[in-house]
Amino acid sequence: MDILNTHNIPTNDVEAWEKYTKLNWMYSTARVLEAQSVAWCPFKTEKLSHYIRAYSNDTQTLSIKDNTNSLGKSGGANIFVAPTEGNHVRTEAVIQNGHVKWLAHIEDGEFVSDIIGEIDLRINAFATLYFKKFHGFVSFETIGNTVYGVKLHPTVELMDKYPEEATKLLKRVYRRI
């Protein structure tokens, strides 16, 4: 999309990493969990038995499971959490100076128009605490009301499925930059 280049909007994790250096800690699943006081461990314990693998590239997404047969094959750090409850939802958000200005939830690859109260509250709190001077798109990966992954750029689904709406939103969000 031409607008992405015009306004220097990150389109992938590498560009976001380089542009938002003060927020690079968000690419660490362990630090994102700690910011929410969610217990985790680098090895399986009785209470922390579900393996989490949060991918940082744009073609793979969050994976949480209780079987550990694939450990060590995919690289990255091992992170185990308590069993999770709730749906896996990706939420696209526009954040301006710590305030969420727009939210869209994606579940099973489709945009969901319903407001998901617990997730909305968690994302609003997260934005208020950690995005005080941020202006742009953020993609959150949640299960239940816990954030497990953060990307500091619009996701492929938003750009591919809704190119006209995404372009209008991008122009509105980034017009002051």
C-alpha positions in Angstrom: 0.0 0.0 0.0 1.3 3.4 -1.0 0.1 5.1 2.2 2.4 2.8 4.3 5.4 4.1 2.4 4.3 7.7 2.3 3.9 7.9 6.1 6.8 5.6 7.1 4.3 3.2 8.7 5.9 -0.1 9.8 4.5 -3.1 7.9 6.4 -5.9 9.7 8.1 -6.7 13.0 11.6 -5.7 11.8 10.5 -2.2 10.7 8.5 -1.7 13.9 11.5 -2.9 16.0 13.7 -0.3 14.4 11.1 2.5 14.5 9.9 2.0 18.1 13.0 1.1 20.0 11.7 2.1 23.4 8.9 -0.5 23.0 11.1 -3.4 21.8 10.4 -5.1 25.2 6.9 -5.9 23.9 8.4 -8.5 21.5 9.4 -10.5 24.6 6.4 -12.7 25.6 7.9 -13.1 29.1 8.0 -9.3 29.6 4.5 -8.9 28.3 3.3 -11.6 30.7 5.2 -10.0 33.6 3.7 -6.6 32.9 0.3 -8.2 33.6 1.5 -10.2 36.6 0.9 -13.5 34.8 3.0 -16.4 36.2 5.3 -18.1 33.7 8.3 -20.4 33.8 11.0 -21.6 31.3 10.2 -25.3 32.0 7.0 -27.3 32.7 5.8 -27.4 36.3 2.7 -28.8 37.9 0.9 -25.5 37.9 2.5 -24.0 34.7 1.9 -26.8 32.3 0.8 -25.2 29.0 3.6 -24.4 26.5 3.3 -21.1 24.8 5.1 -20.1 21.6 4.5 -16.6 20.5 5.9 -16.1 17.0 7.3 -12.8 15.9 7.1 -13.1 12.2 4.0 -12.0 10.3 2.9 -15.4 9.0 2.6 -17.3 12.2 0.5 -16.6 15.3 0.3 -17.5 18.9 0.2 -21.1 19.9 -0.6 -22.5 23.4 -0.8 -26.2 24.1 -0.4 -28.7 26.9 1.7 -31.2 24.9 5.4 -30.5 24.6 6.4 -32.9 21.8 7.6 -30.1 19.6 9.8 -28.3 22.1 13.2 -27.2 20.8 12.2 -27.7 17.1 10.9 -24.2 16.5 13.7 -22.2 18.2 13.1 -19.4 20.7 12.6 -19.6 24.5 10.3 -22.0 26.2 7.5 -20.4 28.2 5.0 -22.3 30.2 1.9 -20.7 31.7 -1.1 -22.0 33.7 -3.9 -23.6 31.7 -5.8 -20.9 29.8 -9.5 -20.3 29.4 -11.2 -18.3 26.7 -11.0 -17.7 23.0 -7.9 -16.8 21.0 -8.5 -13.3 19.7 -6.3 -10.9 17.8 -7.3 -7.3 18.3 -6.2 -4.5 16.0 -6.1 -1.2 17.9 -5.3 2.4 17.0 -3.6 4.1 20.0 -2.9 7.7 20.3 -1.0 8.9 23.4 -2.2 6.1 25.6 -5.8 6.2 24.5 -7.4 3.5 22.4 -9.2 5.3 19.5 -10.4 2.2 17.6 -10.6 -1.6 18.1 -11.4 -4.5 15.8 -11.4 -8.1 17.0 -10.3 -11.0 14.7 -11.4 -14.5 15.7 -10.6 -17.5 13.4 -9.5 -15.2 10.7 -12.7 -13.2 10.6 -13.5 -9.7 12.0 -15.9 -9.9 14.9 -18.1 -6.8 15.3 -19.1 -7.6 18.9 -17.4 -5.7 21.7 -15.5 -8.2 23.9 -15.6 -6.5 27.3 -12.8 -8.3 29.1 -10.3 -7.9 26.2 -11.3 -4.3 25.6 -10.7 -3.5 29.3 -7.3 -5.2 29.3 -6.2 -3.5 26.1 -7.3 -0.1 27.3 -5.4 -0.6 30.6 -2.3 -1.9 28.6 -2.5 1.2 26.3 -2.8 3.6 29.2 0.2 2.1 31.0 2.6 1.4 28.2 1.7 3.5 25.2 1.6 7.0 26.7 3.7 8.6 23.8 2.8 6.1 21.1 0.8 7.0 18.0 -0.2 4.2 15.7 -1.5 0.7 15.1 -1.0 -2.2 17.6 -2.0 -5.8 17.2 -2.7 -7.7 20.4 -2.9 -11.5 20.7 -5.1 -12.6 23.6 -6.6 -15.7 25.1 -9.3 -14.9 27.6 -8.4 -11.5 28.9 -4.6 -12.0 28.9 -2.3 -10.4 26.4 0.2 -12.9 25.1 1.6 -11.1 22.1 2.0 -7.6 20.8 2.9 -6.3 17.3 3.5 -2.6 16.7 2.1 -2.5 13.1 -1.1 -3.3 11.3 -1.5 -6.9 10.5 -1.9 -8.6 7.1 -5.6 -9.4 7.7 -6.5 -5.8 8.2 -4.7 -4.6 5.1 -5.8 -7.5 2.8 -9.4 -7.9 3.8 -10.3 -4.2 4.2 -8.0 -2.2 2.0 -10.3 0.8 1.5 -11.3 1.0 5.2 -7.7 0.4 6.3 -6.4 3.2 4.0 -9.0 5.7 5.3 -8.1 4.7 8.9 -4.3 4.9 8.2 -4.7 8.4 6.7 -6.7 9.6 9.7 -4.3 8.1 12.2 -1.1 9.2 10.6 -2.1 12.5 9.1 -0.3 14.4 11.9 3.0 12.6 11.5 
